[in-house]
Amino acid sequence: MGGRQYGSPRESDEMTFVSFDVETANRDRGSVCELGWTVVERGQIVSTESLLVKPPGDLNYFEDFNSRLHGIFPNDVSDAIDFGDGLNRFTQVLDGRLVVAHNAAFDIGAIRDGCLVAGISHPPISYLCSLVLSRRTLALVSYRLPIVASELGVPITGHHRSGDDSRVTAGVTLEIARRMNCDSIGSLASSLMVRIGVLISGQLEGVSSVARPIGGWGSGPPDPNREADPEHPLFGKVLVFTGALSMTRAEAWEWSASVGAVPQKGVTRRTDVLVVGDGFTGESIEDFASGKAKKAIDLRAKGQMIEVMTERDFIESLADLPPPASILH
């Protein structure tokens, strides 16, 4: 693995990049069914495109949860081009520019996993995460893209469609750069000490894959993995789950502890993150009724910064790690 990167040799002094987003057909992130991108040249959005594709190989099936989120169904991709052809089109547009995505580990990982399933090679990609940029510059209850965009005054034309989300991601990145007085992606990364990742040879360089601890925690949460990547957004965070999840509570604890988070049973003055299950969409914590959610609201009202994540947000934040077996079936 290479050293820490805060810039790219290709970058100039101009704010030029391609923001990118994928939608997936099922819970496997390689099941890409739509690609979307927005080209930014010299600080100006010049084009936005989206492209429906057939998910690769045996990942070409849809689950209700995903279709309800983005509104894409099997018949929508029945006559679409293959994933590999769609990726080639994106690569031609990309032309070596740096990519920005909101939770880049998921979107870039989707390219890698989709290529592995399809049996094709992927282009080398340098990428930056606007979710990380947002966490470094804003104090919000959640860092989901619509909430970040609203805070920054970036217009939202839609959500959970790749073209729309890529355009909003571009707007978010440009507004953060404006507030930071940065005139290039390289200077923005440097000023916020955010690492630029690289997708090469099937690996996400700069995104650590940490071995998960063995289970068997009894009735309480496990200790955090102190050898995990300290730059992971959940490293060192005290994390609590509420509501029903698609995995057992023990598996959720195990998975979070593997990246260095500190899972706990209840919300306290030490809590940093509350993950809300039961299909919570993340639009407003006030819309979810539970004792833990109410306590988190009360503590936030007193000035404690508690970030709220949906289960999907949580799973995608751990996208470069193998999930508990229960969510694969």
N, C-alpha and C positions, 0 to 999 in steps of 0.2 A: 504494500500500500504506500502511495506517495505521501509527501509531506502535506501540511495544511495549505490550502489554496485560498487566496482572497481575490484572485483575478485570473484572467485568461490571456494568453499571448495574442489572441485574435481581437481582443477588445480595443476600441479606440476611445477617444475622449467623448464620444457621442453616446447617448442613451439608446442603444440599439439591441434588441433581443426579440425572441419569439415566445409568447406565453402559450401554455399548452394544457390541455385537459382531456381526460378519457372518461367514458362511461363504460360500465361493465355489465354483462348479462347475468352474472351470478356472483356468489361470494368469493370465487377464485379471481384474483385480480388480473390474471392473464386472459380472462374472458372478455376482451375489449370488443364492444359493439359500436362505439362511436369515438372518433378522433376529432378534436377541435383545436384550432390555433389562431392566434392573433399576432400579426407582424407589427413591431414597433420600430420605426426608423427615426433617429435623431429626436427622440422624445415625443413622436407623434404616432398615433395608431393609424396605420395605412390600409389594413385589410383584416378581415375575420372570415374564416372558413370552418365548416364542419362536414364530416363525412361518415355516413353509416357504413359499417363493415361487418362481415360475417365473423363471429368469434372463431378463433383458430381451433382446428382439430376437434377433440372430444369435449372441448369447452363450449361448443355451440349449442347451448341450451339456456333458457331464461328461468329465473326464479321470481316469484311474485314480488318479493321485497324490493328487488332492483327495478323491476318494471314500474312499480308504483312510484318510485322515486323519480325516474327520468322519463317515463312514458314511452319507452321503446319496447316493442314486443316482437316475437319471432317473425311475424309477417312483415315487419318493417325492414328486416334485413334479408328476407328470402331472396331478393334479387340484387342485393348489395355486392360490392366487390369483396374479395378476400382481405383478411387482416393484413397480410404481407403486401398486397398491392396498395392498400391505404397507407401503410407505413412508408412505402417508397415515395408516395406523393408528398407526405409530410416531410420526408428527408430532403426532397428536392427544394421545398419551400424553405426549410431550415438553413440549408447551405452553410453549415458550420457555425451559425450564430449560437449564442448561449440561450438556453431554455429556462423560463421561469414558470413554476407551477405551484399551486397552493396545496401543500403537503406533497412535495415533489417525490419523496420516497415511494409514495403509492403510484403516482402517474408514471414516473420513470421505471419503477419496478414492474408496472403493467406491461410496458414495452418489452422489457427483458423477459418476463415470464411468457408473454404471448409469442415471442420469437422462439423460445425454447420449445413450446408446444407445437408451433408450426414447423419447427425444424429449419429455421432460417437464421441468418446473421442479422444483427442489429447495427445501426450506425453508432459511432462514438458520440456521446452527448455530454456536454458540460451543462450543469444545471444549478439553479438557485431556487430556494424555497421561499415564497412570499408569506407562508404561514409563519416561518421562523422570523422573517423580517417584521411581521405584525406583532409577534410576541415581544420582540426587542424594543418596539417603539410605542405600543399602545397598552393601556390597562383596561381590559374588557372582561365581561363575564364569560365570553366564549370567543374563539378565534375562527369560527366558521366563516366562510367567505362572505355570505350576505351581511353578517353582523359587522365584519371588518369594513366592508364597502360602505355600509350605512354610516359608520363612525367617520370615515374619511370623506364622505360626500361624493362617492363614486356611484353613478347611476347603475341600477340593476335592471336589465331588460328581461331576465329570466334566470332560472336556476336549475341545476342538474341536467342541463344540456351542454355538451362540451364547447360549442361555439360561444354561447352566452358566458359560460364560466371562464373561458380563456380571455374573453374581452374584459370581464370584470377584474380578473387577475392582473391584466395589463394595466388597467386604471389604478388598481391598488398599488402596484409597484411604482408607477409613475408618481403617484401622490406621496408615497413614503419618500421617494427620492427627492421630490420637491421640498418636502418639509426638512429633509436632512441636508439640503443644499448640495446634492450630489449630481454630477452631470454624466455619469456612466455607471453601468452595472458593477464594474470593478471597484469604483470608488464607494458605491453604496455598500457592497459586501465588506470592504475594508473598514468603513466607518462604523459598521455595526458588528464587526468581528464575526461575520457569518461565513462559514466555509462553503466554497463552490464545489459541488460534487461532480464526479465523472462516471459515466457508464462506459466501461471498456471490458472487452473479453468476458461478457456475461456477469460482471461484478459491478456493484454500486460502490465505487471507491469513495470513501468518506462516510459511508453509512455502515455501521458495524453490525455484524451478525453475531450475537452473543448466545452462547449455549444456554438453554433453559435449565434451571435446576430440576432435580428429580422431585416428583411429588411426594405425598405422604406428610402433609403438614398438620394432621390432626384437626383440631377445631379452630385454629388461629392462622392468621396470615403468615407467610414466610418472611425471612429476613431478605433485604434487598441484595442484589448482586453488586458488590462493591467494585468488581472488575469490569462492569459494563461501561459503554462509551459515555464519558461525562458530558458530551455535547448532545446526547439524546434529550429531546424536550421534556421527557418525564423523569430523567435521572435526578434522584434526590427529592422528588416531589412526593408529598404525602397524599395518597390517592384513596378515595372511598367510592364504593359502588352502591347504587340504590335501584330498586326495581328489578324485574325479571330480565335476564340476559339470555343470549343464545348459547351460553356456556355455563358451567357450574361456577359458583362463587369461588371455589378453590382453584379452578383453572384460571379464572380472571386474576386472582391474587398471584398465582404462579407466573402467568405471562407478564404482568406488570412488574413483578419483582425481578424478572430476568433482565430488564433494561435499567435496573437500579432504582426504580420507584419504591416507595415505602407504603405498601397496602395496609389499610386499617379498616376496622369494622364500622366505626362511627365517625360522624362529623365533629371535629373539635376545633379549637383555636389554632391547631397545627395544620389543618387540612389545606391543601393547595388546589386539588382537583376533585370534582365530583362527577363520576360517570353515571349517567341516567339511562336505565333500560326501559322496558315496557313500550318499545316503539317510539320513544320520545324523539321528536324531530329537531330539537334544539332551537326552535324559534324564540321561546321565552321560558325561563326556568319557572316563572309564576304559573305556567300552564300545567306543571306537573305537581301533583299532590302527594307528598310523602313526608314523613317526619324529618328525614335527612335533608330533603330539598328545602323544607321550611327553615330548618336550622341554618343551612347555607345562606338562604336569603337574609335571615336575621344577622348573621355574621358579616355578610357583605355590606349591609346597611350600617354596620358599625365600623366599616373601613377595612375589613379583612378581604384580601384579594383571593377569591376562590373561583377558579376557572371551571366552567361547566362543559362537559363533553357528552355527545351522544355515544351509544355503543359503536356506531359506525365510525365516528371520529376516533374512538379509542382503538378499534381494530386497524384502521388505516394508519394511525400513528406508529403502530408496531408492524408495518407492512413488510419489513425486511426480515422478520423473524418467523419461524414456523409456528403456526397457531396450535392451540390445544386441539386434540383430535375431535372433540365434540362438535366444533363448528365446521368441520369438513364433511359432515354427514347430515 
